[in-house]
Amino acid sequence: MSPHHDAPSPANSFTQDSGFHNPVRSIYTMNHYNDFETSSVESGDVGVRRSLIPGIYVPTVAFFDPATDNVDVETIASHAIRLAKAGVAGITTQGSNGEAVHLSHKERNLVTSTTRKALDDAGFGYMPVIVGCGAQSTRECIELCEEAASAGGDYALVLPPAYYQGLFSKDTVKDFFRDVATASPIPILIYNYPGAVSGMDLNSDVIIELAQHPNIVGCKLTCGNTGKLNRIAAATRAATVSDPGSGFMCMGGSLDFTLQTLIGGGSGIIGGMANIAPKICVKLVELFVSGQYAEARKLQAVVARGDWAAIQGGIIGTKAGLMAHFGYGGYARKPLPRPSKEETRKWRESFEELVNVENSL
């Protein structure tokens, strides 16, 4: 079984010459991708690689028609454009906030292709799309990566399998990631989220070892272990908002430790609360980059309080917050329940401070 407890990383795991062949640049120190050219996925440019830029990535909500429960492509498109206009570095589809477990393969591809086309048509063709591709079998995971690429995805975010983890050998998880990375037509990021995989928590040594694969270009650490993040970032010479480093993206998985991630050498955050308040999340990174640390700490506190509401409410609370404050969002797909009037009031009030600051920016 793969190790589930964190441990110190080996010294000098990576050298200055370690091979990451897709260096990134900071969105805060460049002219916003001005030398990148692309067009819609419909034009046949599938396979064009958009660079990952350190900063804020949003795992987008999947929207459904409240009457039919069908995928609401119009709202998916308009929401993606709202996030892009707020200045985020990229978008992730099929994450936990995207209710990937409630979608068929066809619907997953529809969400991703709709997002890609919306960004392209609105002038954000440079913005990368990461696609959640986790599955229990190596075969299906590779299939999802192939479909993600065909739908316009640039990178795959991959959870480890966990259903049969009691039968795993000590190398099963590492073999899984290497096999998927070798076969995937797009680079992958390791998604470490113990809550979604029966408590499996990949330690820093495992992730550092896997990072040496040329098609594994990053990780998302929703475990919230900032010590682990520090070790991985240092060992891989991860990209930061001020230094492209090796190009490896060491991402935190929750916005309530954005500042801690940046200080610790991480590349940014992939965080669901940014669905509600993307501008405040981008502003927090900008304050850090400009050295306004006192202001950054104050804003981090607001973000952390808002993220706590999102963490408590999950996708139900996030959609209720979107509906209450921005007039769209709808409901999670059945069998998840619809919030009561009292619950709706609770989520509206829980996000009020966050949204007030968001609207002031």
KASULCOR-V984143 format. One record per helix or strand. SS is the DSSP state (hx for helix, st for strand). FROM is the first residue (numbers start at 0). TO is the last residue. If there is no record, write none. Layout:
((SS FROM TO) (SS FROM TO))
This chain:
((hx 40 42) (st 54 58) (st 63 63) (st 70 70) (hx 72 84) (st 89 92) (hx 99 101) (hx 104 120) (st 127 131) (hx 137 149) (st 154 158) (hx 164 166) (hx 171 182) (st 186 191) (hx 193 195) (hx 203 209) (st 215 220) (hx 225 235) (st 248 251) (hx 254 262) (st 267 269) (hx 271 274) (hx 277 288) (hx 292 325) (hx 340 349) (hx 351 359))
